[in-house]
Amino acid sequence: VTLQEEMDFVDAYMYLNKVRFRENIQLEKHIAPEILQKKIAPLSLQMLIENAIKHNIISKDKPLTIDIFADDSK
């Protein structure tokens, strides 16, 4: 799928997690617009986000911020 499609899915997935964790979970995206049409394995980012949620503490005292970085470097 394209990176754009995967990011749209990630946004929907994070919406569900924000319902559960409210403001205690944040997603920051740093993606160069010119690479949004490149291909990526389906659901690969969701698995990474699931892993981050599963293996970290998420609370008011310890909110979780997940950063996604992508650029055109090889």
N, C-alpha and C positions, 0 to 999 in steps of 0.2 A: 504494500500500500504506500501511498505518498506520506511524507512526514506530516503534511497538512491534515490528512485524514486521521493519522495516528494522534495528532495533537487535539483534534476535535473530539476523539474518543476519550483522551486523557482529561479534557475539560469536563466531559459528562461524568466520568468516573470520580473526579475530584469534587464535583458538585454533590454527589452522594456522600462522599466522605466528609464534606463540610456540614452536611445535615447532622451527621453523627458527632463530629468533633468541634463543630462551630468555628470560632476564630482561633482555635488551638492548632490548626493545620493550615499551612499556606503553601502555595505553589508559585514559584517564580520562574519565568521562561525567558531565556536569553538566546533567541534563535534568529539568525540572519534570514531575512525574508526571501532572499534569492535561493535558498536551499529547501524551501517548503515543498517543492515538487520532486525532490529526490526520493528514492525508494528506501523503505525500512521494513523489517520483518513485522508482520501483524502482531499486535498485543505486546510487543517487546517492552515498550515504555510502561504499560500497565503493570507488568510483572515486576519491574524495578520499583515502581511506586508502592505496590503491595508489599514488597520486601521491606522497604523503608518504614512503612506503617507497622508491619508485624514486629520488626526488630528494634523499634525505638519507643521511648516513652512519649506519650502525647497527653499533656495536661495543661491547665492554666499556668502552672508554675514552670512547665517545660514544654512550650509549644514546639511543633515540628515545622521546619521550613524545608521544602524540597526544591532544589534548584536544578533546572534542566538547561544545559548549555549545548549549542550546536553552531558550528561554523563550517566553512567550506575547506578547511585544511584537510590534508589527506593523511 
